[in-house]
Amino acid sequence: MTAAEYREHWMKRKVWNRLQKPQHQRRLQWCADQCVGERFIDVGCACGHSTSMMSVFHPGQWHGADFDEMIVGAARQCFPGIKFFAFSSVSYLYTAGIFDSVVCSEVIEHVPDDYGLVEQLWAITGRKLILTTPNRVVDDPGHIRVYGEKKLRKLFTMDAEIKMVSAGRFWWVTAERRQSWLLDG
């Protein structure tokens, strides 16, 4: 999806209104409930509505990140209490530091290099990566793939405890860093 298509989809169509639907509220609540620590980032936040909702479900230091400066500008105006980043590649987020929990909900199905995205997200994850993606075809612009369990598992090659569930309309995935150093003490 190009930046112009993204703006058309999110800004003009006010797609964030869909977030009020029960299935999206459950998804955002689940994502927030999975967060550990105090410093969180919502990668692929668009206009910041999902980030704001998750910050209510799970208070902490929330950040949002998306690739389009205009959309991130709208997020900054709507939600001034949350810090938002515009980035051209996920590796830019290294400059923001490591986050206890990284949320990436409804994004990987849009990205040509989904493996690279998961790898970069893991690099900024201090403790837990939380990811959701549709488990069926969705009539929404920019979706370039649908995941089955085998295809989704191939994205998670890191040394982590991976939990994956298909429920309702989504895959719900968490990857948690193994804290073996805590046991060595």
WOCOR-V225399 format. One record per residue. PSI is psi in radians with two decimals (999 if undefined). BURIAL is b if it has 24 or more other C-alpha atoms within 12 Angstrom, else e. D_FIRST is the distance of its C-alpha to the first C-alpha in Angstrom with 1 decimal. Layout:
BEGIN
PSI/BURIAL/D_FIRST
PSI/BURIAL/D_FIRST
END
This chain:
BEGIN
2.26/e/0.0
2.89/e/3.8
-0.70/e/6.7
-0.75/e/8.1
-0.68/e/6.0
-0.83/b/6.2
-0.76/b/9.8
-0.81/e/10.5
-0.90/e/9.7
-0.79/b/11.6
-0.99/b/14.1
-0.62/e/15.3
-0.09/e/15.2
0.94/e/16.7
-0.47/e/15.1
-0.35/b/17.4
-0.46/e/20.2
-0.40/e/19.3
-0.25/b/20.4
-0.25/e/23.9
2.55/e/24.0
-0.73/e/26.4
-0.58/e/24.1
-0.61/b/21.7
-0.74/b/24.8
-0.72/b/26.2
-0.84/b/23.1
-0.66/b/23.1
-0.77/b/26.9
-0.82/b/26.8
-0.84/b/24.5
-0.71/b/26.8
-0.48/b/29.9
-0.33/b/28.8
2.44/b/28.7
2.69/b/31.7
-2.71/b/33.0
-0.23/e/32.4
2.05/b/29.4
2.68/b/25.9
2.42/b/22.3
1.78/b/19.3
2.14/b/16.3
0.67/b/13.0
-0.23/b/15.3
-2.19/b/13.1
0.12/b/16.1
-0.03/b/18.6
-0.73/b/20.0
-0.68/b/19.8
-0.78/b/21.3
-0.75/b/24.0
-0.76/b/24.8
-0.54/b/25.2
-0.46/b/27.4
-0.74/e/29.7
-0.60/e/29.8
1.57/b/30.5
2.63/e/31.8
-2.90/b/31.4
1.64/b/29.7
2.48/b/26.1
2.74/b/23.2
2.66/b/19.5
2.43/b/16.8
2.90/b/13.2
-0.23/b/11.3
2.03/b/11.4
-0.67/e/15.0
-0.75/b/15.1
-0.70/b/14.0
-0.63/b/16.4
-0.71/b/19.0
-0.70/b/18.9
-0.74/b/19.4
-0.68/b/22.3
-0.73/e/23.9
-0.60/e/23.7
1.25/b/24.8
-0.28/e/27.0
-0.07/e/28.7
2.40/b/25.7
2.23/b/24.6
2.50/b/20.9
2.44/b/19.3
2.39/b/16.4
2.60/b/15.6
-0.37/e/13.9
2.66/e/14.9
-0.51/b/16.6
-0.42/b/19.8
-0.56/e/20.0
-0.29/b/20.9
-0.56/e/24.1
-0.38/e/25.4
-0.18/e/25.2
-2.91/e/27.4
2.44/b/27.7
2.45/b/27.1
-0.81/b/29.3
2.40/b/26.5
2.19/b/22.8
2.31/b/20.7
1.63/b/17.1
2.17/b/16.6
0.81/b/13.8
-0.81/b/11.4
-0.44/b/12.3
-0.19/b/11.1
-0.25/b/7.4
2.22/b/8.7
-0.74/e/9.9
1.29/e/13.1
-0.67/b/14.1
-0.81/e/17.7
-0.69/e/17.3
-0.85/b/15.7
-0.71/b/18.6
-0.77/e/21.0
-0.69/b/20.0
-0.72/b/20.1
-0.60/b/23.5
-0.46/b/24.7
0.08/b/24.4
2.11/b/25.9
-0.72/b/29.6
-0.78/b/30.4
2.33/b/27.8
2.23/b/24.1
2.21/b/23.0
2.45/b/19.9
2.69/b/18.9
2.61/b/16.6
2.58/b/17.1
0.27/b/19.8
2.96/e/19.1
2.33/e/16.6
2.34/e/14.9
1.39/e/14.0
2.38/e/10.8
2.54/e/7.4
-0.10/b/5.0
2.11/b/8.4
-0.05/e/9.3
2.80/b/12.8
2.44/b/15.8
2.39/b/18.4
3.01/e/22.1
-0.78/e/24.6
-0.79/e/25.3
-0.69/e/21.7
-0.74/b/21.1
-0.57/b/24.5
-0.37/e/23.7
-0.36/b/21.2
1.44/b/24.2
-0.08/e/26.7
2.81/e/28.0
1.67/e/31.5
2.85/e/30.9
1.98/e/32.0
2.25/b/29.1
2.30/e/29.2
2.23/b/26.9
2.41/e/27.3
2.05/e/25.7
2.43/e/26.7
-2.25/e/25.6
0.06/e/22.0
2.74/b/21.0
2.37/b/21.8
2.05/b/23.5
2.37/b/23.9
2.49/b/26.0
2.07/b/27.0
2.31/b/30.0
2.43/b/31.8
2.27/e/35.2
0.85/e/37.8
-0.52/e/40.6
-0.42/e/41.9
-0.51/e/43.0
-0.28/e/45.3
-0.28/e/46.9
999/e/48.7
END
